Amino acid sequence: MRVVTRHYMFVAAAWAFFLCSGGAGVADPRPERWVERCGGAYALCGYVDRATLEPRIDHKFEVALPFSEGLAAVRSEGKFGYINSNGKMVIAPAFDLARRFRKGHAEVVVGGKAGIIDRTGKFLLSPNYARAIPFGAGAALVRPGKAVVPDPIGFPRFMFDELFFERIDHPYLLVDLPSGKILKDELTIKEFEFSTFAWAAQPGDKRYGLLAPDGGWKIEPRFETAGKFSGGRAIACYGGSAGHKGQSSQRDRADATQCGVIGRDGQIIIAPRQFWIQDYRNGFYRVSKDQKVGILDDAGRLLGGRLFDDASLPDYSGEAARILVDGQWIGLNRAGDQVPDPEDGKAWAACPSGIKFIHRDNRIQVVGAEGKPTVPYLFDNTYMTCEFPVSVRYNGKWGFLKQDGKLLVDPPSFQSQFGFSGGYAGVKVGGKWGILNSDGVMALAPQFDEMRPDSGSYAVSKDGRTFWIDASGREVSEPRRLEDRRSKLRCGTDGGQLVSRNSNGTLLWGIQDAAGNIVVEAKYRAISCFRDGLAWVPFDERREWCAIDRNERKRESVACVKNWADSNTADARTETMSDDPYESGVLWMRAELEYGLNLRDKPPGFVSQL
């Protein structure tokens, strides 16, 4: 059963990028280059090689976080400990939350308070804080109060950026670890590179400087905005919002802004200049001023000696940026010379059939296996895949490419279209919708005012009436959406599914693995799939949903909730099915599961909170 969670979308996106940005398939023995991969009926986690996806450590942990300095924080039976690259637990699970090691120190949480441990698990700073960030080799940035704890569905907060979940500029103390002496207090901090320096602002001052672990300033506070590292450097700016009173315009403020670039060791790479520095990649900076855009090199030179209508950075191996001049994209190399567009001639996609989609003049050219164009058109840069027939657009009209790179209908002539599915596509001609087959022949003449494909059928409107048809035009019932129904019961791609049994006329639910073995007996009124080693079930005697582990024991360290589906849904709440929040959640989940069994016509609904 798939309910989109508040945090899952971010986590999935982040890990998808991480996995896809790896090497070219060469195995890497360094554990810092391994990534966690979870699966199975209990959604337990292990590690795989980032480049080859070859398994490195078996799936046996509820949560597995990235390696650093040869160790990784993992959760087992509700507590975090640390493993080495052999998968051996070298610091016993004893922490509610844990972070990565930095210079031999790591932040952990015990009993709602954060402290710092060394590589043996010994506390160097007792757990008495809301945050305790290791800083350099012998200092810490700490914030008084209660530590950030998992939300009601057990999500571990310590996974990504150091300060990602902090929406308020909390005051921090700089503490010397050996002596416990407070070196500075009431600091506002932003991440820089905590192994060397941190961006910090002093009490009553909104300007940031580069703070060293000994309390000294590598760079005195003067920047109004300070960024995190990207490409081994950080961008800092000042002058855009200070010192302007009255009716100063946005342009005046932008003209006053100066941005510079700071290196990992605090050295100034580019002295502040009167630009907004927006991004960096492979030796190029994208900058803007007065609604124009330019490119700086690593020495701070403005390439080409001017700003342009637009500009984009090269990829991580590219040697030329792209600039927009008089409506045309061209290249700009490291010497500042204008060169042909570096995107021209690059393959957008190469298909097994030999067809390639090639960038050409900011459009897409289709070439065959011999490298010659298959059609005389340059198509708009729409989403094109190797699943033929694939939709293409030329001069505002749509068409479809066959596997040989030729058009089904030449030239493209449809006002709008729905992509092919099951050998047919909905197309709009002369303001009416019809259905095209994969031979390029109209299987159903254009005649409908509206059309919406769904699970092999089509919802259409004609003469004020809305009804369902198949590809031949025969009226049919609304589709049962069997694949959508199955997805409600599926637990991941390899994790089995939710299963039910009838007990005196009432369906009770459990979980089976991919081999069909029952791993959670079907005895609950509703159930979720496992995530992070936990599944959620309703307890009528408590009138709450609680987390259970793989031994069906209630996880005492995770707070129960009244309505699990509501707590686990992003930007919406579930349809109300009872005045009692607990019962409403149970009934909603049962309706979702019964829809999966094809016992309901429609799934239960959501009410948007946006």
C-alpha positions as CSV (number, residue, x, y, z in Angstrom):
1,M,0.0,0.0,0.0
2,R,1.5,3.3,-1.1
3,V,0.7,6.4,0.8
4,V,3.0,9.3,-0.1
5,T,4.7,10.6,3.0
6,R,5.8,14.1,3.9
7,H,9.4,13.1,4.0
8,Y,9.5,10.2,1.6
9,M,9.3,12.4,-1.5
10,F,12.4,14.4,-0.5
11,V,14.4,11.3,0.5
12,A,13.5,9.4,-2.6
13,A,14.5,12.3,-4.8
14,A,17.8,12.8,-3.0
15,W,18.7,9.1,-3.1
16,A,17.7,8.8,-6.8
17,F,20.1,11.6,-7.7
18,F,22.8,10.0,-5.5
19,L,22.5,6.6,-7.1
20,C,22.3,8.0,-10.7
21,S,25.3,10.3,-10.4
22,G,27.8,7.5,-9.8
23,G,30.6,6.1,-11.9
24,A,30.6,4.2,-15.2
25,G,30.1,0.7,-13.7
26,V,33.6,0.2,-12.0
27,A,33.4,-1.4,-8.6
28,D,34.7,0.8,-5.8
29,P,36.2,-0.7,-2.5
30,R,35.7,2.5,-0.5
31,P,32.7,2.2,1.7
32,E,32.1,6.0,1.4
33,R,31.2,5.1,-2.2
34,W,28.6,2.6,-1.2
35,V,24.9,3.4,-0.9
36,E,22.1,1.9,1.2
37,R,19.5,-0.2,-0.5
38,C,16.5,-1.5,1.3
39,G,14.1,-4.3,0.4
40,G,12.4,-7.6,1.3
41,A,9.2,-8.1,3.2
42,Y,10.6,-6.2,6.3
43,A,12.2,-3.4,4.1
44,L,15.6,-4.0,5.8
45,C,18.6,-2.2,4.6
46,G,22.1,-3.0,3.5
47,Y,24.7,-1.5,1.2
48,V,25.5,-1.8,-2.5
49,D,28.4,-0.5,-4.6
50,R,27.3,2.8,-6.0
51,A,28.7,2.1,-9.5
52,T,27.9,-1.6,-10.0
53,L,25.0,-2.1,-7.5
54,E,26.9,-5.2,-6.4
55,P,25.9,-6.1,-2.8
56,R,28.4,-5.2,-0.2
57,I,26.6,-5.7,3.2
58,D,23.5,-7.8,3.6
59,H,20.0,-6.4,4.2
60,K,19.7,-6.6,8.0
61,F,19.3,-3.1,9.4
62,E,16.1,-1.1,9.9
63,V,17.9,2.1,8.7
64,A,21.3,2.4,7.1
65,L,23.0,5.8,6.8
66,P,26.0,6.7,4.6
67,F,29.6,5.7,5.5
68,S,32.1,8.3,6.7
69,E,35.6,7.7,8.0
70,G,35.0,3.9,7.6
71,L,31.9,3.7,9.8
72,A,28.2,4.0,9.2
73,A,25.3,4.6,11.5
74,V,22.7,1.8,11.3
75,R,19.5,1.1,13.3
76,S,18.9,-2.3,14.8
77,E,15.9,-3.2,17.0
78,G,15.2,0.5,17.4
79,K,18.6,1.8,18.4
80,F,21.5,3.2,16.3
81,G,25.0,1.9,16.4
82,Y,27.9,1.9,14.0
83,I,29.2,-0.8,11.7
84,N,32.5,-1.1,9.8
85,S,33.0,-1.9,6.1
86,N,32.6,-5.6,6.9
87,G,29.2,-5.1,8.4
88,K,30.4,-5.8,11.9
89,M,28.8,-3.7,14.7
90,V,31.8,-1.9,16.3
91,I,29.8,0.6,18.4
92,A,26.8,-1.2,20.0
93,P,23.3,0.1,19.2
94,A,22.5,2.5,22.1
95,F,21.4,5.7,20.5
96,D,18.0,7.1,19.4
97,L,19.6,8.9,16.5
98,A,23.1,9.1,15.1
99,R,25.1,11.1,12.5
100,R,28.2,10.5,10.5
101,F,31.7,10.8,11.8
102,R,33.8,13.9,11.2
103,K,37.4,14.0,12.3
104,G,36.7,11.1,14.6
105,H,33.6,12.6,16.3
106,A,29.9,12.0,15.7
107,E,26.7,13.5,17.1
108,V,24.2,11.1,18.7
109,V,21.0,11.5,20.6
110,V,20.1,9.6,23.8
111,G,16.9,10.3,25.7
112,G,16.0,13.3,23.7
113,K,19.4,15.0,24.2
114,A,22.4,15.3,21.8
115,G,26.0,14.7,22.6
116,I,29.3,13.8,20.9
117,I,31.1,10.4,20.9
118,D,34.5,9.2,19.6
119,R,35.2,6.2,17.4
120,T,35.0,3.9,20.4
121,G,31.5,5.1,21.4
122,K,32.8,7.0,24.4
123,F,31.1,10.3,25.1
124,L,33.4,13.3,24.7
125,L,30.4,15.7,25.3
126,S,27.6,14.4,27.5
127,P,24.1,14.3,25.9
128,N,22.7,17.5,27.3
129,Y,21.8,19.5,24.1
130,A,19.3,20.0,21.3
131,R,22.2,19.8,18.8
132,A,25.9,19.0,19.3
133,I,27.8,19.4,16.0
134,P,31.4,18.3,15.9
135,F,33.5,21.2,14.7
136,G,37.1,20.7,13.7
137,A,39.1,18.2,15.7
138,G,38.4,19.5,19.2
139,A,35.4,21.8,19.3
140,A,31.6,21.6,19.1
141,L,28.7,23.9,18.2
142,V,25.9,23.2,20.6
143,R,22.4,24.4,21.1
144,P,20.6,24.1,24.5
145,G,17.2,22.4,24.6
146,K,15.7,19.1,23.5
147,A,17.1,17.3,20.5
148,V,15.2,16.9,17.2
149,V,13.5,13.6,17.5
150,P,11.7,11.3,14.9
151,D,8.3,12.4,13.9
152,P,5.2,10.3,14.8
153,I,5.8,7.8,12.1
154,G,9.4,7.0,13.2
155,F,11.3,8.9,10.4
156,P,14.9,9.4,11.4
157,R,15.6,13.1,11.1
158,F,19.4,12.8,11.0
159,M,19.9,11.9,7.4
160,F,20.9,14.8,5.2
161,D,22.1,18.4,5.5
162,E,23.3,19.4,9.0
163,L,20.8,22.2,9.4
164,F,18.2,21.0,6.9
165,F,15.3,20.8,9.4
166,E,16.1,24.0,11.3
167,R,13.8,26.7,10.0
168,I,14.7,29.2,12.7
169,D,18.2,30.7,13.4
170,H,18.7,29.2,16.9
171,P,21.5,30.5,19.0
172,Y,24.6,28.2,19.3
173,L,27.5,28.0,21.7
174,L,31.1,27.2,20.6
175,V,32.5,24.8,23.1
176,D,36.1,23.5,23.5
177,L,35.7,19.7,23.8
178,P,38.8,18.9,26.0
179,S,38.1,21.6,28.6
180,G,34.3,22.2,28.2
181,K,35.0,25.9,28.0
182,I,32.6,28.1,26.2
183,L,34.6,30.1,23.6
184,K,31.7,32.0,22.0
185,D,27.9,32.2,22.7
186,E,24.7,33.4,21.0
187,L,26.0,32.5,17.5
188,T,23.8,32.1,14.5
189,I,25.4,29.5,12.3
190,K,25.2,28.2,8.7
191,E,27.0,25.1,7.4
192,F,30.3,25.7,5.6
193,E,32.6,22.8,6.1
194,F,32.5,21.8,9.8
195,S,35.8,20.0,9.5
196,T,37.5,23.4,9.0
197,F,35.2,26.4,9.5
198,A,31.5,27.5,9.9
199,W,29.6,30.5,8.8
200,A,28.6,32.4,11.9
201,A,27.0,35.6,13.0
202,Q,27.5,37.3,16.3
203,P,24.7,38.4,18.7
204,G,22.7,41.3,17.2
205,D,24.6,41.1,13.9
206,K,23.1,39.6,10.8
207,R,26.5,39.5,9.0
208,Y,28.2,36.2,8.6
209,G,31.9,35.5,8.9
210,L,34.0,32.4,8.7
211,L,34.5,31.0,12.3
212,A,37.4,28.7,13.2
213,P,37.1,26.0,15.8
214,D,39.4,27.9,18.2
215,G,36.9,30.9,18.2
216,G,38.9,33.1,15.9
217,W,37.7,34.5,12.7
218,K,39.2,33.3,9.5
219,I,37.1,36.0,7.7
220,E,35.5,38.7,9.8
221,P,31.7,38.9,9.7
222,R,30.7,41.0,6.6
223,F,28.5,38.8,4.4
224,E,24.7,39.1,4.5
225,T,24.1,35.8,2.7
226,A,26.5,32.8,3.0
227,G,26.1,29.5,1.1
228,K,27.1,25.9,1.7
229,F,29.8,24.2,-0.3
230,S,29.2,23.3,-4.0
231,G,32.1,22.1,-6.1
232,G,34.6,22.7,-3.3
233,R,33.7,26.3,-2.8
234,A,31.1,28.5,-1.1
235,I,29.4,31.7,-2.4
236,A,28.9,34.7,0.0
237,C,27.3,38.1,-0.8
238,Y,26.9,41.5,0.9
239,G,25.5,44.9,0.2
240,G,22.2,44.0,-1.4
241,S,19.9,44.8,1.5
242,A,21.8,46.9,4.0
243,G,22.0,50.6,4.0
244,H,19.0,51.3,1.8
245,K,16.2,53.3,3.2
246,G,13.0,54.8,1.8
247,Q,11.9,53.9,-1.7
248,S,15.1,52.3,-3.1
249,S,14.3,50.0,-6.0
250,Q,15.0,46.3,-6.4
251,R,17.5,47.3,-9.1
252,D,19.3,49.7,-6.7
253,R,19.6,46.9,-4.2
254,A,20.9,44.4,-6.8
255,D,23.4,47.0,-8.1
256,A,24.8,47.2,-4.6
257,T,25.2,43.5,-4.2
258,Q,28.7,42.1,-4.2
259,C,29.4,38.3,-4.2
260,G,32.6,36.5,-3.7
261,V,33.8,32.8,-3.6
262,I,35.5,31.2,-0.6
263,G,37.5,28.0,-0.7
264,R,37.3,25.0,1.7
265,D,40.3,26.3,3.7
266,G,38.8,29.8,4.0
267,Q,40.9,31.3,1.2
268,I,39.2,33.9,-1.0
269,I,39.1,32.4,-4.5
270,I,37.2,35.4,-6.1
271,A,37.1,38.7,-4.3
272,P,33.6,40.2,-4.0
273,R,32.4,41.7,-7.2
274,Q,29.2,43.5,-8.2
275,F,27.4,40.4,-9.4
276,W,25.0,37.8,-8.0
277,I,27.0,34.6,-8.2
278,Q,24.4,31.9,-8.6
279,D,26.1,28.6,-9.4
280,Y,29.4,26.9,-10.1
281,R,30.4,23.9,-12.1
282,N,33.7,22.6,-13.6
283,G,35.5,25.9,-13.5
284,F,32.6,28.2,-14.6
285,Y,30.4,30.5,-12.5
286,R,27.0,31.7,-13.6
287,V,26.4,35.3,-12.5
288,S,23.7,37.9,-13.0
289,K,23.3,41.7,-13.0
290,D,20.5,44.0,-14.3
291,Q,18.5,41.0,-15.6
292,K,21.5,39.9,-17.7
293,V,23.5,36.7,-17.2
294,G,27.2,36.0,-17.6
295,I,30.0,33.5,-17.0
296,L,33.1,33.9,-14.8
297,D,36.1,31.6,-14.9
298,D,38.0,30.4,-11.8
299,A,40.2,33.5,-11.9
300,G,37.1,35.7,-11.8
301,R,37.3,36.9,-15.4
302,L,34.0,37.8,-17.1
303,L,34.2,35.5,-20.1
304,G,33.4,37.2,-23.4
305,G,33.7,40.6,-21.6
306,R,30.0,41.1,-21.3
307,L,26.6,39.8,-20.0
308,F,24.1,37.9,-22.1
309,D,20.4,37.3,-22.3
310,D,20.8,34.0,-20.6
311,A,23.6,31.5,-19.9
312,S,23.9,27.9,-18.6
313,L,26.9,26.0,-17.2
314,P,28.4,23.0,-18.9
315,D,28.1,19.5,-17.5
316,Y,30.8,18.2,-15.2
317,S,33.1,17.3,-18.0
318,G,32.2,20.1,-20.4
319,E,34.7,22.7,-21.7
320,A,32.2,25.3,-22.8
321,A,29.3,27.1,-21.3
322,R,26.2,28.1,-23.3
323,I,25.1,31.7,-23.8
324,L,22.0,33.1,-25.5
325,V,22.8,35.8,-28.1
326,D,20.2,37.3,-30.3
327,G,17.8,34.4,-29.6
328,Q,20.4,31.8,-30.5
329,W,22.3,29.5,-28.2
330,I,26.0,29.3,-28.8
331,G,29.1,28.2,-26.8
332,L,31.6,30.2,-24.7
333,N,34.9,28.5,-24.0
334,R,37.4,29.0,-21.2
335,A,39.3,31.6,-23.3
336,G,36.1,33.7,-23.6
337,D,35.7,32.9,-27.3
338,Q,32.3,32.2,-28.8
339,V,32.2,28.7,-30.3
340,P,29.5,26.4,-31.7
341,D,26.7,25.4,-29.2
342,P,28.3,22.5,-27.2
343,E,25.0,20.8,-27.0
344,D,24.8,20.5,-30.8
345,G,25.4,16.9,-31.9
346,K,25.0,15.4,-28.4
347,A,22.7,12.4,-28.1
348,W,19.6,13.0,-26.0
349,A,18.9,9.3,-26.1
350,A,20.2,6.2,-28.0
351,C,17.6,3.5,-28.6
352,P,18.2,-0.3,-29.0
353,S,16.8,0.0,-32.6
354,G,19.7,2.3,-33.6
355,I,17.6,5.4,-33.5
356,K,19.2,8.4,-31.8
357,F,17.7,11.7,-30.7
358,I,20.4,14.4,-31.3
359,H,20.4,18.0,-30.0
360,R,20.5,20.4,-33.0
361,D,19.9,24.1,-32.9
362,N,18.1,23.8,-29.6
363,R,15.8,21.2,-31.1
364,I,15.9,17.4,-31.6
365,Q,17.0,15.7,-34.8
366,V,16.3,12.0,-35.3
367,V,19.0,9.9,-36.9
368,G,19.2,6.3,-37.8
369,A,21.9,3.7,-37.1
370,E,24.0,5.0,-40.1
371,G,23.9,8.5,-38.6
372,K,21.7,10.1,-41.2
373,P,18.4,11.9,-40.4
374,T,15.3,9.7,-40.8
375,V,13.0,12.7,-41.3
376,P,13.6,16.3,-42.5
377,Y,12.2,17.9,-39.3
378,L,13.8,19.3,-36.2
379,F,11.4,18.6,-33.4
380,D,10.7,20.6,-30.3
381,N,12.6,19.5,-27.2
382,T,9.7,17.5,-25.6
383,Y,10.0,14.4,-23.5
384,M,11.0,11.7,-26.0
385,T,11.7,8.1,-25.1
386,C,12.5,4.9,-26.9
387,E,9.1,3.4,-26.3
388,F,7.7,3.6,-29.9
389,P,5.5,5.0,-31.3
390,V,6.7,8.1,-29.4
391,S,5.1,11.5,-29.6
392,V,6.9,14.4,-31.2
393,R,6.0,18.0,-31.9
394,Y,6.9,20.2,-34.9
395,N,5.6,23.7,-35.5
396,G,3.0,23.3,-32.8
397,K,1.6,20.1,-34.3
398,W,2.0,16.6,-32.9
399,G,2.9,13.4,-34.6
400,F,4.4,9.9,-33.7
401,L,7.7,8.3,-34.6
402,K,7.9,4.6,-35.4
403,Q,10.8,2.4,-34.4
404,D,12.5,3.0,-37.7
405,G,12.5,6.8,-37.0
406,K,9.8,7.5,-39.7
407,L,6.5,9.2,-38.9
408,L,3.2,7.4,-38.6
409,V,1.6,10.4,-40.2
410,D,3.8,12.8,-42.2
411,P,3.9,15.7,-41.6
412,P,2.8,16.0,-37.9
413,S,-0.8,17.2,-38.0
414,F,-2.5,16.7,-34.6
415,Q,-3.6,19.6,-32.4
416,S,-3.0,17.5,-29.3
417,Q,-2.5,13.8,-28.3
418,F,-2.3,11.2,-25.6
419,G,0.7,8.9,-26.0
420,F,0.3,5.3,-27.3
421,S,-0.9,2.7,-24.9
422,G,-2.0,-0.8,-25.9
423,G,-1.5,0.0,-29.6
424,Y,-3.8,3.1,-29.6
425,A,-3.5,6.8,-29.0
426,G,-6.0,9.6,-28.6
427,V,-5.5,12.4,-31.0
428,K,-7.2,15.8,-31.6
429,V,-8.0,16.9,-35.2
430,G,-10.2,19.9,-36.1
431,G,-11.2,20.4,-32.4
432,K,-12.5,16.8,-32.0
433,W,-10.9,13.7,-30.5
434,G,-10.5,10.4,-32.2
435,I,-8.3,7.3,-31.8
436,L,-5.3,6.4,-33.9
437,N,-3.8,2.9,-34.2
438,S,-0.1,2.0,-34.4
439,D,-0.3,1.7,-38.2
440,G,-1.2,5.4,-38.4
441,V,-4.8,4.8,-39.3
442,M,-7.8,6.4,-37.5
443,A,-9.4,3.5,-35.7
444,L,-12.1,5.9,-34.6
445,A,-12.9,9.1,-36.5
446,P,-12.5,12.4,-34.6
447,Q,-16.0,13.1,-33.0
448,F,-15.6,13.7,-29.3
449,D,-15.5,17.0,-27.5
450,E,-13.3,15.6,-24.6
451,M,-11.3,12.5,-24.1
452,R,-9.3,10.9,-21.2
453,P,-7.5,7.6,-21.5
454,D,-7.6,5.3,-18.5
455,S,-6.5,1.6,-18.2
456,G,-7.1,0.8,-21.8
457,S,-10.5,2.6,-22.0
458,Y,-11.4,6.2,-22.8
459,A,-13.7,8.6,-21.0
460,V,-15.3,10.7,-23.7
461,S,-17.9,13.5,-24.0
462,K,-20.2,13.9,-27.0
463,D,-23.5,15.8,-27.4
464,G,-23.5,16.7,-23.7
465,R,-23.1,13.1,-22.5
466,T,-20.0,11.6,-20.8
467,F,-19.4,7.9,-21.1
468,W,-16.7,5.2,-21.5
469,I,-15.6,3.5,-24.8
470,D,-12.9,1.1,-26.0
471,A,-10.6,1.7,-28.9
472,S,-13.3,0.5,-31.4
473,G,-15.8,3.0,-30.0
474,R,-17.9,0.4,-28.3
475,E,-19.4,1.7,-25.0
476,V,-18.0,-0.1,-22.0
477,S,-18.1,0.2,-18.2
478,E,-15.7,2.3,-16.3
479,P,-12.4,0.3,-16.1
480,R,-11.6,-1.6,-12.9
481,R,-8.0,-0.4,-12.9
482,L,-6.5,-3.7,-11.9
483,E,-2.9,-2.6,-11.8
484,D,-3.7,0.4,-9.6
485,R,-5.6,-2.0,-7.3
486,R,-2.7,-4.4,-7.1
487,S,-0.4,-1.6,-6.2
488,K,-2.4,-0.9,-3.1
489,L,-1.4,-4.3,-1.7
490,R,2.2,-4.5,-3.1
491,C,5.1,-3.9,-0.7
492,G,7.9,-2.7,-2.9
493,T,9.3,-4.5,-5.9
494,D,10.6,-7.4,-4.0
495,G,8.9,-7.3,-0.6
496,G,5.7,-9.4,-1.0
497,Q,2.3,-8.0,-0.3
498,L,-0.5,-7.4,2.1
499,V,-2.8,-10.4,2.4
500,S,-6.2,-11.0,4.1
501,R,-8.3,-13.7,5.5
502,N,-12.0,-13.8,6.3
503,S,-12.8,-14.2,10.0
504,N,-16.6,-14.5,10.7
505,G,-17.4,-12.1,7.9
506,T,-14.6,-9.6,8.7
507,L,-11.4,-9.2,6.7
508,L,-8.3,-9.3,8.8
509,W,-4.9,-8.3,7.4
510,G,-1.3,-9.5,7.5
511,I,1.9,-9.6,5.2
512,Q,3.5,-12.3,3.1
513,D,6.9,-12.2,1.5
514,A,7.7,-12.6,-2.2
515,A,7.8,-16.4,-1.9
516,G,4.3,-16.5,-0.4
517,N,5.4,-17.1,3.2
518,I,3.3,-15.4,5.9
519,V,5.6,-13.0,7.9
520,V,2.8,-11.2,9.8
521,E,-0.3,-13.3,10.6
522,A,-3.5,-11.9,9.1
523,K,-5.1,-10.8,12.4
524,Y,-5.3,-7.0,12.2
525,R,-8.2,-4.8,11.0
526,A,-5.7,-3.0,8.8
527,I,-1.9,-2.9,8.3
528,S,0.8,-1.0,6.4
529,C,3.8,-2.4,4.6
530,F,7.1,-2.4,6.5
531,R,9.3,0.7,6.2
532,D,12.5,1.2,8.3
533,G,11.8,-2.2,9.8
534,L,8.4,-1.2,11.2
535,A,4.8,-1.8,10.1
536,W,1.8,0.1,11.5
537,V,-1.4,-1.6,12.8
538,P,-4.4,-0.4,14.8
539,F,-4.9,-1.4,18.4
540,D,-8.6,-1.2,19.3
541,E,-7.9,-1.4,23.0
542,R,-5.7,1.7,22.8
543,R,-7.7,3.4,20.1
544,E,-4.3,4.2,18.4
545,W,-2.1,3.0,15.6
546,C,1.3,1.7,16.8
547,A,4.4,0.5,15.1
548,I,5.4,-3.2,15.3
549,D,8.7,-4.8,14.5
550,R,9.3,-8.0,12.5
551,N,8.6,-10.1,15.6
552,E,5.2,-8.3,15.9
553,R,6.4,-6.5,19.1
554,K,5.1,-3.0,19.7
555,R,8.0,-0.5,19.3
556,E,7.9,1.4,22.5
557,S,10.3,4.1,21.4
558,V,8.0,5.2,18.6
559,A,4.9,7.2,19.5
560,C,1.5,5.8,18.6
561,V,-0.9,8.0,16.5
562,K,-4.7,8.3,16.3
563,N,-4.9,8.2,12.5
564,W,-1.9,6.6,10.7
565,A,-3.0,7.4,7.2
566,D,-3.5,11.1,8.1
567,S,-0.2,11.3,9.8
568,N,1.5,9.7,6.8
569,T,0.0,11.8,4.0
570,A,1.6,14.8,2.4
571,D,-0.3,18.1,2.0
572,A,-3.7,16.5,2.5
573,R,-5.9,14.6,5.0
574,T,-7.8,11.4,4.4
575,E,-11.5,11.4,3.7
576,T,-13.5,11.4,7.0
577,M,-15.3,8.1,7.6
578,S,-16.2,8.4,11.2
579,D,-16.4,11.2,13.8
580,D,-13.8,9.3,15.9
581,P,-10.4,10.0,14.3
582,Y,-9.0,6.6,15.2
583,E,-12.0,4.7,13.7
584,S,-12.0,7.0,10.7
585,G,-8.4,6.1,10.0
586,V,-9.0,2.4,10.4
587,L,-12.1,2.6,8.0
588,W,-10.1,4.6,5.5
589,M,-7.3,2.0,5.4
590,R,-9.7,-0.9,5.2
591,A,-11.4,0.9,2.3
592,E,-8.0,1.3,0.6
593,L,-7.2,-2.4,1.1
594,E,-10.6,-3.5,0.0
595,Y,-10.2,-1.5,-3.2
596,G,-7.0,-3.4,-3.7
597,L,-9.0,-6.7,-3.5
598,N,-11.4,-5.4,-6.1
599,L,-14.2,-5.2,-3.5
600,R,-14.9,-1.5,-3.9
601,D,-15.5,0.5,-7.1
602,K,-13.3,3.5,-6.0
603,P,-10.5,4.0,-3.5
604,P,-11.1,6.3,-0.5
605,G,-10.3,9.9,-1.1
606,F,-8.1,12.7,0.2
607,V,-8.9,16.3,1.0
608,S,-6.2,18.8,0.0
609,Q,-4.7,21.0,2.7
610,L,-3.1,23.4,0.2
